[in-house]
Amino acid sequence: MKIALAQQNYHIGNFGGNTAKIIEGIQKAKKENADLVVFSELSVCGYPPRDFLEFEDFINKCYEAIDTIKQYADSIGVIVGCPQRNSSQEGKGLFNAALLLYEKQIKGAAYKTCLPTYDVFDEYRYFEPGFEWNVIAFKGKKIALTICEDIWTFGDNPLYRHWPMEELSKQAPDLMINISASPFDYDHDKDRKEIVKANVLKYKLPMFYCNAIGSQTEVVFDGGSLVYDANGNLIKEMKYFEEDFCVIEPLVFGQRSAEENRLQAADDQRLFSKEIRVSKQNDASKIISYLTTENNIRQIHGALMLGIRDYFSKMNFTKAILGSSGGIDSAVALALACEALGKESVRAILMPSQYSSSHSVSDAEQLSKNLGNPYDVIAIKNIYDSFLAALEPVFKKLPFSLAEENIQSRARGNLLMAIANKFGYILLNTSNKSELATGYGTLYGDMAGGLSVLGDVYKMQVYALAKYINRNGEIIPQNIINKAPSAELRPNQKDSDSLPEYDVLDKILYQYIEKHQGPKEIISMGIDEQLVKRILKLVNTNEYKRNQFCPIIRVSCKAFGVGRRMPIVGKYLS
């Protein structure tokens, strides 16, 4: 049996576009004489549809799309993802389903059992877990069909009570097919390959794993669909951050030999351990080098490219604008935007004040000249002075403080939004994760924006991205990379006046945010106790700022936004 995998980029709620893509994939599979073509999780409506699932009209359109797709599933089997109504009076009204279409009919269905509710997932809010598990017969083979999280129930402390593959394996299936919408983070591709291989080794069956591709607001799906044979050999690894299509020739659906099982036993034990879900990185001396490895930075770059492109294309936006300060964050954000959208579609605005250094303007100008994007220079001194004059009766003779610093940032934000409104630009935010974590930013000023490019990228990773962008020649001027970071809102200001050096700060933040380590655990890594307590307090007391922030392209396992839900008024560590 020849099986095709169609790794496609869907648009949530775009039923016409999604259906057309699926039909195109079916036609391509037919031309290559495939017996079966597989699409990803909730492919009909796009993933994650979230509260759209609460609208009856949305579900009706899902059913209408299946009716259309069925007509093309005549001589070929088609596996698609689609919400299905629960006919029982008990439980929630919908299942997250994988449907087998053949001979213009629905020949079989599998309902997702393991409904994740951690991080960016909230599936139990909408779906009823599957409670019956049956293989699906197709062309003389028995298919164990599962959906995404259903194959992640491994280890000595599984998240779920029911293991679909344990039930399906009792029915002597010939192969496993899993349709997924597994989001990207720079750890996850390894975990994903290990969990697929773990299933193959445990059940001694080949696995066809079709993953989603594309960015849906802040969540990026990286593709990388997989095929393993029954012996645990990787047969096919599809492209990352791109649509892809492949047809796999007939495999030997046989059992592994006793000798092969013996040789694999040690590896099985490692794969089945509870560490499979999340890789550990608790050695403080290695955290920065881990975060900035070339492989991680290359993947982050790919995810940010896809995140920017899809946000603009799916929202029918065409032009971006951002403030270019001559600093590393705006430089990297500008370079990424130009690469993703085209240099002519990204406008940089340089807004020097009396506190700006001369090289801030010259560096920002050189960057735009290197990139070839349009830019303007709008000095803000007169605007700033007019604010101070208007506020003088209220401020009186009080000393210069954060209030005066933030006026500059908000003046810049107003200029950027005015130009964006006038000419139809979308404002890209340039704040990094280290700044957002500690509240080092101005609400309605440099925290303004329609999309955050670097909000899930630590400062040390921003520097690594700059070097990656320059890998084939200097795009970001070296002086931008070399100089000490500064907001330049007062004379001789440096970030280090308010924050520790970023290589220390990022270690603390990574352990707290991604690894959920408390102060005692972080201090035990050899980091100063008072510093740890100060930084964690900054993180928790600035939740109110992040709560008002724009969507952040997610590249880590724990990004600010929908996947991290903290109370604003909580007392913990504050």
C-alpha positions in Angstrom: 0.0 0.0 0.0 1.4 3.4 -1.1 0.7 6.1 1.5 1.1 9.9 0.8 1.6 12.5 3.5 0.4 16.0 2.7 2.0 18.6 5.0 0.0 21.7 4.3 -0.4 25.2 5.7 -4.0 25.8 6.7 -5.8 29.1 7.7 -8.2 28.9 10.6 -11.8 29.2 9.4 -10.9 29.5 5.8 -13.0 26.6 4.7 -12.7 27.4 1.0 -9.0 27.7 1.0 -8.4 24.7 3.3 -10.7 22.5 1.2 -9.0 23.5 -2.0 -5.6 22.6 -0.5 -6.9 19.3 0.6 -8.4 18.5 -2.8 -5.1 19.6 -4.5 -3.3 17.1 -2.2 -5.7 14.3 -3.1 -5.3 15.0 -6.8 -1.5 14.9 -6.4 -1.7 11.7 -4.5 -3.8 10.1 -7.2 -1.3 11.1 -9.9 1.4 9.3 -8.0 -0.8 6.2 -7.6 -1.1 6.4 -3.8 -3.7 4.2 -2.2 -4.1 6.6 0.8 -3.3 10.3 1.5 -3.0 11.7 5.0 -3.6 15.2 6.2 -2.9 16.8 9.6 -5.1 17.4 12.7 -8.2 19.5 12.2 -7.1 20.2 8.6 -10.6 21.1 7.5 -10.9 24.1 9.8 -7.3 24.8 10.9 -5.7 24.3 14.3 -6.4 25.7 16.9 -9.9 27.0 16.2 -10.5 27.8 19.9 -13.9 29.4 20.6 -14.9 29.3 16.9 -15.9 25.7 17.9 -18.7 27.1 20.0 -20.5 28.4 16.9 -22.9 26.0 15.3 -22.3 27.7 11.9 -18.6 27.0 12.2 -19.3 23.3 12.7 -21.8 23.2 9.9 -19.1 24.6 7.6 -16.8 21.8 8.7 -19.4 19.2 7.7 -20.0 21.0 4.4 -16.3 20.8 3.7 -16.2 17.1 4.4 -19.1 16.6 2.0 -17.1 18.4 -0.7 -13.9 16.5 0.0 -15.7 13.1 0.0 -16.4 13.5 -3.7 -12.7 13.3 -4.5 -12.2 10.3 -2.2 -13.5 7.9 -4.8 -10.6 5.7 -5.8 -8.3 6.8 -3.0 -8.5 6.7 0.7 -8.3 10.1 2.4 -7.6 10.8 6.1 -8.5 14.3 7.3 -9.0 16.0 10.6 -12.3 17.6 11.4 -14.6 18.3 14.5 -17.4 15.8 14.8 -20.6 16.1 16.8 -21.1 13.8 19.8 -24.4 12.0 19.2 -24.6 11.0 22.9 -26.4 13.2 25.4 -23.4 12.7 27.7 -20.2 14.7 27.6 -19.2 17.7 25.5 -20.8 18.2 22.1 -17.8 17.6 19.9 -15.0 15.2 19.2 -11.6 16.0 17.7 -11.8 13.4 14.9 -9.7 11.8 12.2 -11.9 10.6 9.4 -11.2 8.0 6.7 -13.0 8.9 3.5 -13.2 6.3 0.7 -15.6 5.6 -2.1 -17.2 9.0 -1.4 -18.2 7.9 2.1 -16.9 8.2 5.7 -15.6 4.7 6.2 -14.1 5.1 9.6 -13.4 7.6 12.4 -11.0 7.9 15.3 -11.7 10.3 18.2 -8.8 11.9 20.1 -8.6 10.5 23.6 -5.8 12.5 25.2 -6.9 16.1 25.2 -4.0 18.4 26.3 -4.8 21.3 28.5 -1.2 22.5 29.2 0.7 25.4 27.7 -1.0 26.6 24.5 -3.4 23.7 24.4 -7.0 23.9 25.8 -8.7 21.0 24.1 -10.7 19.7 27.0 -12.5 23.1 26.9 -14.1 22.0 23.6 -13.9 18.3 23.1 -15.1 15.1 24.6 -12.3 12.5 24.9 -12.7 9.4 22.8 -13.7 6.3 24.7 -13.8 3.6 22.1 -10.8 2.4 20.2 -11.0 0.3 17.0 -8.7 -0.3 14.1 -9.9 0.8 10.7 -9.8 -1.7 7.8 -8.6 -0.4 4.5 -7.4 -2.4 1.5 -6.6 -5.4 3.4 -4.7 -3.6 6.2 -5.8 -2.7 9.7 -4.9 0.9 10.6 -4.3 2.1 14.1 -5.4 5.7 13.6 -4.6 8.3 16.4 -4.4 12.0 16.8 -1.4 14.0 18.0 -1.3 13.7 21.8 -2.7 10.1 21.7 0.8 8.8 21.1 2.5 10.9 23.8 1.3 8.7 26.7 4.7 7.3 27.6 6.9 7.1 30.6 6.5 6.2 34.3 4.2 9.2 35.0 1.9 9.5 32.0 -0.5 12.5 31.8 -3.5 10.3 30.8 -5.3 7.3 32.1 -6.2 5.8 28.7 -3.6 4.9 26.1 -5.2 4.5 22.7 -2.4 2.5 21.2 -2.5 0.0 24.1 -6.1 -0.7 23.1 -5.5 -0.6 19.4 -2.5 -2.9 19.6 -4.8 -5.7 21.0 -6.5 -5.7 17.6 -3.4 -6.7 15.7 -3.0 -3.6 13.5 -0.6 -3.5 10.5 0.5 0.1 10.8 0.0 3.3 12.8 -1.0 6.6 11.4 -1.0 9.7 13.5 -2.3 13.1 12.4 -0.9 16.0 14.4 -0.8 19.7 15.0 2.4 19.7 17.1 3.7 23.2 17.7 7.3 24.3 17.3 9.7 25.1 20.0 13.5 24.7 19.7 13.5 21.6 21.8 10.5 19.9 20.4 11.7 18.3 17.1 14.0 15.9 19.0 11.2 15.1 21.5 8.8 14.5 18.6 11.1 12.1 16.8 11.8 10.2 20.0 8.2 9.8 20.9 7.3 8.5 17.4 10.2 6.1 17.4 9.2 5.0 20.9 5.8 4.0 19.7 7.3 2.1 16.7 9.7 0.2 19.0 7.0 -0.6 21.6 4.4 -1.8 19.2 6.7 -3.1 16.4 4.7 -1.3 13.7 5.5 1.3 11.1 4.4 4.8 11.8 3.1 7.5 9.4 3.1 10.8 11.2 1.7 13.9 9.5 2.2 17.2 11.2 0.8 20.6 10.6 2.8 23.4 9.1 2.2 27.2 9.3 1.8 29.9 11.9 -1.5 30.7 13.6 -1.2 34.1 15.3 1.5 33.3 17.9 1.8 29.5 17.5 4.1 28.1 14.9 3.7 24.6 13.5 7.0 23.5 11.9 6.0 20.4 9.9 8.8 17.8 10.0 6.4 14.9 9.3 7.9 11.5 9.8 7.8 7.9 8.6 9.4 5.1 10.5 9.5 1.4 9.5 8.6 -1.4 11.9 12.3 -1.8 12.8 12.6 1.8 14.1 14.4 3.1 11.0 13.6 6.7 9.9 12.4 6.3 6.4 11.4 9.9 5.7 11.7 13.3 7.5 9.8 16.0 5.7 10.7 19.6 5.5 10.6 22.0 8.4 8.8 25.4 8.1 7.7 24.6 4.6 4.8 22.7 2.9 5.8 19.3 1.7 4.4 16.2 0.1 5.7 12.7 -0.2 4.6 9.2 -1.2 6.1 6.2 0.6 6.4 3.0 -1.3 5.1 -0.3 0.3 6.9 -1.1 3.5 7.5 -4.5 5.1 4.9 -4.6 7.8 6.8 -7.4 9.6 7.8 -8.0 13.2 11.3 -7.3 14.5 13.5 -10.3 15.2 14.3 -11.5 18.7 17.9 -10.4 18.2 16.9 -6.9 17.0 14.6 -6.6 20.1 17.5 -7.5 22.4 19.8 -5.0 20.8 17.2 -2.2 21.1 16.2 -2.9 24.7 18.6 -0.3 26.2 17.4 2.4 23.8 13.8 1.5 24.5 14.4 2.0 28.2 15.8 5.5 27.6 13.0 6.5 25.2 10.3 5.3 27.5 11.6 7.2 30.5 9.6 10.3 31.8 12.4 12.5 30.5 11.2 12.0 26.9 8.7 14.8 27.2 11.0 17.6 28.1 14.8 17.8 27.8 16.6 19.0 30.9 19.2 21.8 31.0 20.0 22.6 34.6 23.7 23.2 34.5 24.0 27.0 34.9 27.4 27.1 33.2 25.9 25.6 30.0 22.5 27.4 29.8 23.6 30.3 27.5 25.6 28.0 25.2 22.6 25.8 25.0 20.2 28.6 24.2 22.5 30.0 21.5 23.6 26.8 19.8 23.7 27.2 16.0 20.9 24.5 15.6 18.6 26.3 18.0 19.2 29.7 16.4 18.7 28.3 12.9 15.4 26.8 14.0 14.3 30.1 15.8 15.2 32.0 12.6 13.0 29.6 10.6 10.1 29.9 13.0 10.3 33.7 13.1 10.3 33.9 9.3 7.2 31.7 9.1 5.5 33.5 12.0 5.9 37.0 10.3 5.0 35.8 6.8 1.9 33.9 7.9 0.7 36.7 10.3 0.8 39.2 7.4 -0.5 36.9 4.6 -3.4 35.4 6.6 -4.5 38.8 7.9 -4.1 40.4 4.4 -1.5 42.8 5.7 1.3 43.8 3.3 3.5 46.5 4.9 5.3 46.7 8.2 6.8 49.6 10.2 9.1 49.6 13.2 11.2 52.0 15.2 14.9 51.6 14.4 17.1 52.8 17.3 20.5 51.6 16.3 20.3 48.9 18.9 20.5 45.2 18.6 16.8 44.4 19.1 15.4 46.7 16.5 18.3 45.8 14.1 17.5 42.1 14.3 13.7 42.7 14.1 14.2 44.9 11.0 16.5 42.3 9.3 14.0 39.5 10.0 11.1 41.5 8.7 12.9 42.5 5.5 13.8 38.9 4.8 10.3 37.7 5.6 8.2 40.4 3.8 10.7 41.9 1.3 12.8 45.0 1.9 10.4 47.4 0.1 7.6 46.4 2.4 9.3 47.3 5.7 9.7 51.0 6.7 12.1 52.0 9.5 11.6 55.2 11.5 14.6 56.6 13.3 13.5 58.9 16.2 16.6 60.4 17.9 16.3 62.5 21.0 18.8 64.8 22.7 20.0 61.7 24.6 20.7 59.6 21.6 24.3 59.0 20.7 25.5 60.0 17.2 26.3 56.4 16.4 22.6 55.4 17.1 21.5 57.3 14.0 24.5 56.4 11.8 24.3 52.7 12.8 20.5 52.6 12.1 21.0 54.4 8.7 23.8 52.0 7.7 21.6 49.0 8.6 18.8 50.3 6.3 21.3 51.0 3.6 22.6 47.4 3.9 19.1 46.0 3.8 17.8 48.4 1.2 14.6 49.2 3.0 13.0 52.7 3.2 13.6 54.8 6.3 12.9 58.2 7.7 14.5 60.3 10.5 12.1 62.2 12.8 13.8 63.9 15.7 11.6 64.0 18.9 13.4 66.8 20.9 10.7 69.4 20.1 7.9 66.9 20.8 9.5 66.0 24.1 10.0 69.6 25.1 6.4 70.4 24.3 5.3 67.6 26.6 7.5 68.9 29.4 6.2 72.4 28.9 2.6 71.2 29.1 3.3 69.2 32.2 5.4 71.8 34.0 2.4 73.2 36.0 1.8 69.7 37.3 5.4 68.4 37.5 6.7 71.7 38.9 10.3 71.4 39.7 10.4 67.8 40.7 13.6 65.9 39.7 14.0 64.1 36.4 12.7 60.6 36.8 11.2 57.6 35.0 8.2 59.7 34.0 10.4 61.9 31.7 12.1 58.9 30.3 8.8 57.3 29.4 7.5 60.4 27.7 10.2 59.9 25.1 9.2 56.3 24.5 5.5 57.2 24.2 6.2 60.0 21.8 8.0 57.5 19.6 5.1 55.1 19.9 2.6 57.8 18.9 4.7 58.7 15.8 5.0 55.1 14.7 1.2 54.6 15.1 0.4 57.8 13.3 2.5 56.7 10.3 1.1 53.2 10.5 -2.5 54.5 10.5 -1.8 57.0 7.7 -0.2 54.5 5.3 -1.6 51.1 6.3 1.4 49.7 8.1 1.4 47.1 10.9 3.7 48.1 13.7 6.2 45.4 14.6 7.3 45.4 18.3 11.0 44.9 18.9 11.1 44.1 22.7 13.0 40.9 23.6 12.0 38.3 26.2 14.5 39.4 28.8 13.1 42.9 28.7 9.5 41.7 28.8 10.2 39.3 31.7 11.6 42.1 33.9 9.3 44.9 32.8 12.1 46.8 31.1 9.8 48.6 28.7 7.2 51.4 28.5 3.5 50.6 28.1 2.0 52.4 25.1 5.6 53.3 24.1 8.2 50.8 23.0 5.7 48.0 24.1 3.3 49.1 21.3 2.8 46.9 18.3 0.6 44.6 16.3 3.0 41.6 16.5 6.0 40.9 18.7 8.9 39.5 16.7 11.4 38.9 19.5 9.2 38.6 22.6 10.1 34.9 23.0 13.8 35.4 22.3 16.2 36.1 25.2 18.7 38.9 24.8 21.6 36.5 24.3 19.7 34.7 21.6 19.1 38.1 19.9 22.9 38.5 19.7 23.2 35.0 18.3 20.5 35.7 15.7 22.4 38.8 14.7 25.5 36.7 14.0 23.3 34.2 12.2 21.8 36.9 10.0 25.4 38.0 9.2 26.6 34.5 8.4 27.1 35.3 4.7 28.3 38.9 5.1 27.6 41.9 7.2 24.0 43.0 7.2 23.8 44.2 10.8 26.7 46.6 11.3 29.3 45.2 13.7 29.1 48.3 15.9 25.4 47.5 16.7 26.5 44.0 17.9 29.5 45.3 19.8 28.1 48.3 21.7 26.6 48.1 25.2 22.8 48.0 25.0 21.0 51.1 26.1 17.5 52.6 26.0 19.1 56.1 25.7 16.4 57.8 27.7 18.8 59.7 29.9 22.5 60.7 29.7 25.0 57.8 29.5 22.2 55.3 30.3 23.0 51.5 29.9 20.7 48.5 30.4 23.2 47.3 33.0 22.3 50.3 35.2 18.9 48.6 35.9 19.6 44.9 35.1 22.4 42.4 35.6 24.5 41.5 32.6 22.3 39.6 30.1 24.3 36.4 30.3 23.5 36.2 34.0 19.9 37.5 33.7 19.0 35.0 31.0 20.1 32.1 33.0 17.8 33.1 35.9 14.9 33.8 33.6 15.3 30.5 31.6 15.3 28.4 34.8 12.2 30.2 36.2 10.1 30.6 33.1 10.9 27.5 31.0 12.0 25.1 33.7 9.7 26.3 36.5 12.5 26.3 39.0 12.0 28.2 42.3 14.4 30.5 44.0 16.1 27.8 46.1 16.8 25.7 43.0 18.2 28.6 41.1 20.3 29.9 43.9 21.7 26.4 44.4 23.1 26.7 40.8 25.6 29.2 42.2 23.8 32.4 41.3 23.7 35.2 43.9 20.7 34.9 46.3 19.7 38.6 46.4 20.0 38.9 42.6 17.7 35.8 42.1 15.1 37.2 44.4 15.2 40.6 42.8 14.8 39.2 39.3 12.0 36.9 40.2 10.2 39.7 41.9 10.6 41.8 38.7 9.1 39.0 36.6 6.0 38.6 38.8 5.3 42.2 39.5 5.3 43.1 35.8 2.7 40.6 34.7 0.3 43.6 34.3 2.5 44.9 31.5 2.7 41.7 29.6 -1.1 41.2 29.9 -1.5 44.3 27.7 1.1 43.2 25.2 0.6 42.2 21.6 0.8 38.6 20.2 4.3 37.1 20.5 5.7 34.6 18.0 6.3 31.5 20.1 9.7 29.7 19.7 10.3 28.3 23.2 8.5 25.7 25.3 7.1 28.5 27.5 6.4 31.8 25.8 4.6 34.8 27.3 1.0 34.8 26.0 -1.7 32.2 25.8 0.6 29.4 27.0 1.6 31.2 30.3 -1.3 32.1 32.5 -0.3 34.0 35.6 -2.4 36.1 38.0 -1.7 39.8 37.8 -2.4 40.4 41.5 -0.7 37.4 42.8 1.6 37.7 45.8 4.0 34.8 45.1 7.6 35.9 44.9 6.6 39.5 44.6 
